[in-house]
């Protein structure tokens, strides 16, 4: 199905309002985050002989991904901006967001129901099941799981937290941009993996506000890039499995992240499965970071673009590290040499 390329006035209005709040309240969101879910470590790396490349290690945060920022911000709320969650919360994801919401809910003594798609990895299912109050497998893909979770929340009068289409989630993710600007004033380029656009749009709005000179590069897996396909309809193809499963699958056509992201999408790079796997290999061999495909995607994008573009001080956000040692080894064993 061809993605819808025209947004309603209401969708655009909601996106513009979210952008305004991101610009004015990202500092408040950062100040309210618990110390253990912000200020992630950054290291300077040489990857396969190239660099230096700054790596922001979101994969080392609690729950193993940046998603904990948005989950904590959403659950605890921001006075005058975002109401705190007071009762059961419902969510859906391919794993990382669901794990983060369940974790945040548990910290505040709330029940959490997480809906996972049928193609969720067994390892992520098991981790989520151990933390969430209730785990449901439903839907052929992430969008199907999201719709089911939203329906359940509406039925029970509970709160539904989208993996990307939620102001609290965006505000939490925006704290990454504020940390980059504060801690790395000489950064020229930032590479980030893109799925539903929550992380990308939050970074794009806040970086444009604080440091408009920074170039933000959106990295997509060739096999599943719904936002990129909306920007470049000629590239549209059927979704295929990808190592970057955390950013794969279609997205809610009414999401505010669509107009937010497409308004800011000035540099995009798509990466093959082999390029993603190779980046996973280099991150382990050169930096000791065992990360999932979605995190390696940002480095793969840097490896690809840096061959033709001058980037004096680049930074890549490693968004998650939830992959088992055996699965990681299996992926590296499938790399093909050109």
Secondary structure, DSSP 4 states (H G I P E B T S, - for coil): -PPP----HHHHHHHHHHHHHHHHHHHHHHHHS-GGGSS--EEEEEETTEEEEEEEEGGGSGGGBTHHHHHHHHHH-BTTTBPPP-S-EEEEESSHHHHHHHHHHHHTT--EEEEE-TT--HHHHHHHHHHSSEEEE--SSHHHHHHHHHHHHHHHT-EEE-SSS-HHHHHHHHHHHHHHHHH-TT--EEEEE-SSSHHHHHHHHHHHHH-TTSEEEEEEETTB-HHHHHH-GGG-------S-GGG-S---TT-HHHHHHHHH---EEEE-HHHHHHHHHHHHHHH-----HHHHHHHHHHHHHTTTS--TTEEEEE-B----HHHHHHHHTT----
